[in-house]
Amino acid sequence: MLRRAAAISVHLVGPFWGRKAGASLTRCLHQTLTMAKQLPARRLDGIDHNPWVEFIKLSNEYDVVNLGQGFPDFSPPDFAVKAFQQATSGDFMLNQYTMAFGYPPLTKLLASFFGKLLGQELDPFKNVLVTVGAYGALFTAFQALVDKGDEVIIIEPAFDCYEPMTLMAGGRPVFVSLKPNPAPKGQLDTSSDWQLDPTELASKFTSRTKALVLNTPNNPLGKVFSKAELELVAGLCQQHDTVCIADEVYQWLVYDGHQHVSIASLPGMWGRTLTIGSAGKSFSATGWKVGWVLGPDNIMKHLRTVHQNSVFHCPTQAQAAVAQCFEQEQQHFGQPSSYFLQFPQAMQLNRDHMIHSLQSVGLKPLTPQGSYFLIVDISDFKSTMPSLPGAVDEPYDRRFAKWMIKNKVGSSTGCILVKVSIFFSRPHQKDFDHYLRFCFVKDEATLQAMDERLQKWKAELQP
Ligand SMILES: Cc1ncc(COP(=O)(O)O)c(C=O)c1O
């Protein structure tokens, strides 16, 4: 029936190559399937736009310094590199399947490590699920909990997958914005100046609210929610019988003595919180794509159902490498030799380097308290250079980011950055179209290249 309903048009593109010694006949086939029925599932309606594609393409076309995407462009620590090498060259059984919900040595370590931090006795089989990155953890959580018509409160600016994941599960995203309160004159704005209005937040809860997504430290702002802010969120979740999906992938990346607090550790919250983490962000190895969810068994059992009927299993060797990393970290945790202490110290220096460099060319960075990122306020440029190339209805930050990439300065072009409006829901994008996100988890050489480009750019802008 499918075959009858479908008409397949075949376009042959590219040359037919003659058979040469050692080379096989190669044909390039592009097939376009045209169906009488609607081809994509309706759950994809409105979520097919990918804000990253255009910028990744531009970064390949131009000689840019990539400060856009959130990954380190330097090696993971030696112990992590060795752990991965050992996992791929040691025990041959690591080439095979392991337990579906996580490689047992890893789930055991995650349970003991995070159990102490959350003040809970965690069962490695019931309270821990290993996933394909934190992304996989989020997807599993949304699929397991969000039903048609359920509402999910998303605090924006928000990591851009929360909205499509809510929609794909049939839910309705309900947005509440952190709003900036300008710092006193002469002081640098910081991510802590962005706050929730308690009355507005409370007004977003209804009888349909199933979950609230909390991301601390926040991407893209770098805000670390204070204990008082978490208590506000926790109180409302309890009052309205709501699950909290806590995305804490940047939990080790906190600066200036700020403390990350897991909302699951607050009174009454363990039983309604899913805490999500990422080995990629923890050990500077984002390509490993190992993440996890921690939570109470009565919620986790539904995530296990999704996991066993979708991904089923994450690569054993990557899990074994992460287990070894945690074993190493467990021996040093709380001491000066801890990677979770040393890495943020190093990244704080990077952050300060970047802030200084941006200020030296007249840009206005906000000091982040945590995460890989800082945002820069470009509203001064918006008033002095309102008409950058681009469509009139394009948010200003998008036009600015493209101009920054393409604008030639000497023999090179600029830096690749991320526009902050993509972290806001569509109705709010216009209000927040004058910020750019920079990633400072970059090598010294990348930061120096940024300095040079910014200085050339400044020289060009001066009359
Ligand atoms: C806030 C946030 N959550 C989740 C993820 C995904 O993490 P992972 O690479 O472990 O899938 C990212 C990645 O950038 C992120 O910024």
The ligand as an SDF file (V2000), in Angstrom:
LIG
                    3D

 16 16  0  0  0  0  0  0  0  0999 V2000
   22.0770   23.5320   29.3650 C   0  0  0  0  0  0  0  0  0  0  0  0
   22.4940   22.3350   28.5850 C   0  0  0  0  0  0  0  0  0  0  0  0
   21.8870   21.1600   28.8100 N   0  0  0  0  0  0  0  0  0  0  0  0
   22.2270   20.0460   28.1420 C   0  0  0  0  0  0  0  0  0  0  0  0
   23.2260   20.0660   27.1920 C   0  0  0  0  0  0  0  0  0  0  0  0
   23.5630   18.8100   26.4540 C   0  0  0  0  0  0  0  0  0  0  0  0
   24.6530   18.1450   27.0650 O   0  0  0  0  0  0  0  0  0  0  0  0
   25.2920   16.8390   26.4250 P   0  0  0  0  0  0  0  0  0  0  0  0
   26.3770   17.2810   25.5010 O   0  0  0  0  0  0  0  0  0  0  0  0
   25.8080   16.0350   27.5720 O   0  0  0  0  0  0  0  0  0  0  0  0
   24.2030   16.1280   25.6830 O   0  0  0  0  0  0  0  0  0  0  0  0
   23.8910   21.2730   26.9100 C   0  0  0  0  0  0  0  0  0  0  0  0
   24.9140   21.3250   25.8570 C   0  0  0  0  0  0  0  0  0  0  0  0
   25.3640   22.3510   25.4070 O   0  0  0  0  0  0  0  0  0  0  0  0
   23.5180   22.4350   27.6250 C   0  0  0  0  0  0  0  0  0  0  0  0
   24.1100   23.6160   27.4110 O   0  0  0  0  0  0  0  0  0  0  0  0
  1  2  1  0
  2  3  1  0
  2 15  2  0
  3  4  2  0
  4  5  1  0
  5  6  1  0
  5 12  2  0
  6  7  1  0
  7  8  1  0
  8  9  2  0
  8 10  1  0
  8 11  1  0
 12 13  1  0
 12 15  1  0
 13 14  2  0
 15 16  1  0
M  END
$$$$
